[in-house]
Amino acid sequence: MERTSSRDPRRRSLEHRRQSASGSSRAVSATRRRRRRRARPFSPLTVRSARINMQDMATATSIEWTETTWNPVRGCARVSPGCMNCYAERMAHRFSGAGMPYEGLTRRTSGGPRWTGRMTLVPEAVSAPLSWREPRLVFVNSMSDLFHDDVPDAFIKAIFWTMKEARQHRFQILTKRADRLAEIGPKLDWPENVWMGVSVESDQYTWRIDRLRGTPAAVKFLSLEPLLTALPSLSLHQIDWVIVGGESGPNARPMKAEWVRDIRRRCRTSGVPFFFKQWGGVRKSATGRLLDGREYNEMPRGRDERSRRLQVRRGEEAERELRAS
């Protein structure tokens, strides 16, 4: 019987083929696992089973037109000039170290923090609002964009399922990705407690409003922030609410008062509630929220008691600040 030594070329060749085959098999298996993870559907059962530290998933916020933020998606990418000085980009970078929530999602550049373009889904956060007993206004994905191309349809549908089940809350969603909204909108179950909005920073992007009008959202709203130009093409047909604000933070670009007054005039003409968020600037606390001597905290009319209470509270806060000054 012919014996083969460990140095025999034939044996080494056979062992090499076996190792290569084993390595290829492991690589194929890993690829299949990744594909299964990406393709794994998010069902109501998935949502119900993900109740981990749910109270930690709600974050109180100083954003004037809402009460709580909820971020089941992390990460983003710039899509238009309004993203140039993104507050979420700067904030995420503070928490991007090893083991932190935004690890790998931002990078440092000579121009400041930048999104890397990577996205992270947070399945354990999907069902968080179901455990919040007190009704609240909830800004969905303040640190991302739910309609980013890398967020699977199934995950978006799971978010909408949660919002429908958590009927005690009012959910406010904003996107700059209006084309994706128009594409997936007909596939979604739109409950009455979901307010859908688009961000428009200049007249070049008023087309996003047309995509918003095509959705069956009960409340359709605009965030004209950061407002970078006048909006002569602005039409408020089928729009229920308008928020206006200037850019804030380092390198903030200025907003002109005549742009804001023109939008306020259009809101008055169309009967649309007008909310003036801020003038912005490098120190937004110094420029404040007064437009022609008063604050504008109007909310969508006749929608729910929660938004009316927020409007009253903002008004009381403004009166206290005026008396203190």
N, C-alpha and C positions, 0 to 999 in steps of 0.2 A: 504494500500500500504506500502510495507516495505521500510523504509528509511535507508540510509546508512550514518553513520557519517564519518568524515574525518579520524577518528581513526580506522575505520573498516578495518580489515586485507584484506578483499576482495577488498575494494576500493583502499587501498594502493598498492595491487598487480596489480590491473588494471592500476593505474597511472604509476607504475613502468614499466609495459610492454609498455605503450604508449610512455613514455620518452625514453625507450631503442630503440623502433622502430624508433622514430624520430631521435635519435642520430645515429642509424645505417644508416638511409636514408641519413642524412647529410654526413656521412663518405663515403657512396657509391657515392653520387653526387660529392663530392670533388675528389674522385679517378677517376670518369669518366671525370671530367673537366681536371685533370692532363693528363689523357690518350689522350683526344682530343687535348690538347696543344702539346703533344709530336707528335701526328699523323698529326697535321694540316699541309697541304702541303704548300710549298713555291712556288708560281707561279710568272710569270712575273708581274701580277697585284699587288701581294704583294710587289714586289720589287719597282714598280713604285710609290706606295703609301707611301713609307717609307722615303721620302726625308726630314729629319730633321737635321738641323745643318750640312749639308754635308761637308762644308769646314773644319769643325772641325775634320772630320773623316780622313783627310790626315795628316800624320805626316812626316815632313822632318827628314832625318836620316843621321848619319855619316857613315853608312855602305858603304864601298868603292865601291861595285859593283851594287848599286841601287841608287834611288833618293828619293823615298817616301815609307812609309809603310802603310798598310791598314789591320786593324784587326777586321773583323766581327765575330771572335771567340776569347774568352778569356779562359785562363786556359790550363793546360796540365798535364802530368804525365811522370815520367822517364821510359824509355824503354831499355836503353843500357848505357854502360860506358861513352859515349860521353855526356850524360845528367848530369853527376855528378856535374859539376860546371856551370850549365846553367845560362847565363846572363839574360835571360828572367825571370827566377825564382826570381833572386835577384831584378830585376827592378820592377816586379809585386808586390813584397812584400812591396815596398815603397808606393804603391798606394792601399793597401789592408785594410785600415781602414774603419770604418763605413761610408757608403754612398759613398765610392770611387769605381772606376771602377773594381778593383780586390778584392773587399770585399769577404771573405770566400774562396778565391781560393788558398791562400798560408797560411802556418803556420810557426811559429818560432820553431826551434829545436836547440839542442846543437851544431849541425853541420852547422847551418845557415838556411836560409829560404828553405822551401820545398813546392812543389805543394801539394794541398790536394787531387787532382784527380777530383775535380769538374770542370765542364765546363759551360761556359755561352755563349749562342748565342746572337748576337747583331743584330736583324733584321733591326733596323733603319740604320745600317751601310752598309747593303748589296748593296744598289744602289748608294752609295757615289761616286764611280768613274764616274758615268754618268754625274755628275755636274762639273767635273774638265775639263776645256776647254783646257789648255795647255798640250800637250802630255808629258808623263813621264814614267819612269821605276818604276814599283810598286812591292814591295816585299809583297806578300800576307801572312798574319798571321805571322809576325815576333815574336809575343808573344804567339804563340800557334802552333798547327798542324792541318791543314784543314782535314786531313785524320784520326784523332783520332776516335776511335770506337764509342764515344758518340756523334759525329756530324752526324745528320741524313742525309741519302742520299739526301733527298729533299732539304736540306739546301746547300749541296755541289753543287747540280744542279743549285740552284738559284745563287750561286757565279759564276758558269761557264756561266750562262745566262748573268749576268752583264758584265763579261769580254768580252763576244762576242759582246755585244751591245756597249761597250766602246772601240771601235776598234782603237781609237787614241792612246791608251796606250799599253805598253808591260808589261805583268804580269809575275812575277817570283814566283813560288811556290816551297817550299822545304818540304820534309817529311822524317821522319825516319820510318814511318809506311808503308813500301813498299808493304806489303801483302794486306792491305786495298786498296791501290792505284791500285794494280793489279785486285782486286775484283770488284771495282766500275768503273775502267777506261773504260771498254767497254760500260758502260751505259751513259757516258758523251759525250756531244757535244764539241769537241776540236777545238776551233778557232785557227787561225794562230798566234795570238798575245799572246798565253799562252806558257810560257817556264816552263817546268816541271823538277824538280831536286830531287835527294835524297842525304841525308847526309851519309857519310861513314867515321867513325873515325878510323877503324882498319881493318886489313885483314879479320877478322872474319865476317865482315858485307858487304863484296863486293857482296854478293848475292842480296843485295838491287838493285844493278845496273841491274841485270838480269830482275827484275820486272819492272824497268824503261824502259828498251828496249822494253817491250811488250806493251807500251802505244803508241797511235798515235800522241803524242805531236810533234809539229813542231820543237821545240828546246828541246833537252834533255841535262841536265847538272848535274855536280857533285859538291857538296860542301864537300871537304875533310878537314873538320874542326869541332871540334878540332882534328888535326891529332895526333894520339897517338902511332902509330906503322908504320913501313914500310908497303908498299902495294905490295908485290911480285905477288899477284894474279890479280892485276889491269889490266883489258882490257878496251880499249877505243873504241871498236867497236860500231858504231852507237851513239857515244857521241859527242855533238857539242861544249861543253865548260867545262872547269875544273877550280874550285876555290880551292885554298889551303890556309890554315891558322892554326896558332898555337892557343892554348887555352890562354885566358886572364883572369885577375881578381884574387881574392884571391885563393890560393891553385892551381894555374895554373900548369899543367903538361908540361914538356918541349917537344919540337919538335926538332928532329935532322935534320941538314942541308942535310945530305945524303938522307933522305927520300924525301925531297922536290926536290932535284936535280934529283932523279930518276923519279919522276912524271913529272918534266919538260922535261926530255929526252923522256919519253913515249909520251908526248904531241907533241913534235917536230917530232918524228917518225910517229905519226898518223895524223899529220896536224891538231891538235885540239888546239884552243886558250887557253892560260894559263894565269890565273889571280892569282897573289900572294897577298893575303889580308894582312897578318901580321905575325910576329914572335910570338906575344903574350907575355905572362909573366904577372907578378903582375902589372907592369906598361908598357902597350904595347906602349905607346908613346916613351918610352926610347929605345925600341928594333926596332921600325920602320917597314918599308916594303921593304927594299932593299934586294935583293937576288943577291949575287955576284956583288954588286956595282950598280944595277939598279932596277927600279920598273917594274913590269909586270902587265899591265892593259888591256890585250887583252880581247875582247868581241867576241861573236859569229859572224862569218864573213857573210857579205852580207845579214844581216837580216833586219836592218832598220837604218835610219839616226840617230834615237835617241841614240842607243847604240854606234854608231861611235862618236857622239858628246860627250858622256860621257867619252869614251876612250881618246879623244883628251884633254878634260878638265882635266882628272886625270894626263895626261902626262905634261900639262902646270903647274899644281900645283906642281908636283914633281920637275920640272926645277926651279921654283921659290924658293922652299925650299932648293934646292942645292945651288943656288946663294946666298941665305940669310945666309947659313952656311959657 
